[in-house]
Amino acid sequence: VLGDSQGNVVYLHERECSIQRRHQKVIEEAPSPFISEATRKAMGEQAVALAKAVKYQSAGTVEFVVGKDQDFYFLEMNTR
């Protein structure tokens, strides 16, 4: 996400980071081949809502865990 001092927030794209070794990302793929356009849009909207709720003013990443059914759950936000 990117947020500014005027309250504007946008999301860019997601990355698929499911291939890991010892909790470290081994491969990152974008866009994710797993999620649908509807899930992609919903995740982006949730990321924007989170950043707006805390009046975020910078670049950052919002991480979600996605289940087999494409339900997704907030994991963490990493600020930059």
N, C-alpha and C positions, 0 to 999 in steps of 0.2 A: 504494500500500500504506500501511497504518497499523500501526505497531508500538509496543508499550508496554514498560515496564521489567519486566513479569512474563513476557515471552517470547511474548505473544500477538501475532499478525499476521493481518490480514485484507486482502483485495483488494476494491476497489469495482467499478469498471467500466473497460472499455477505451475508447479513442478512436481513430478512424480518421483518420490524418493524412497520407494519401498524396498529397494535392494540395498541392504545394509550388512555390515560385518562388524561385530563388537560395538554396536550402537553408532557406528560411523557410516555415513552415506557413501556407497560405492559407486552407484550410478544415479544420475538425475536426468530425467527425461521431460521435455516440455514440447507440446502440451501432453498431459497425461492421456495415454491410450485407454485407460480404464473408465474414466468418468464421462458421463453424458454432458451435452451442452446445458441441459437444465440444471444438473448438479454443479457444473462449473459456474454458471451464473449465480446460483443460490449461495455458493461458497464465497464468491466475490462480494456479493451484497452483504453477507454476514461480516466479512472482513472490514468492509467500509463502515458498517454500523458500529462495530467495535471501536474502530479508530475515531469515529465521530463522538462516541460516548465518552471517550477520555480526552477529547480535543487534541488529538495527536498531530504534531507538526514536524514531520520528518519522513524519511523512508523507513520501511520496516517490513517484516514478514509475519504473516499470521499463519500458524500451522494448525492443520486439522488431521484427525485420523478418520479414514473412510472405511466403512464396512462393506461386505460383499453386496449388500442391497443398496449401496450408495448413500446410506444415511451417513452423515458426517458429524464429528464432535470436535469442539475446540480443544486444542492441546496447549498452545502457548503463543505469545507474540514476542518476536525478537526485534528490538529497536536497533536502529543504526545511527 
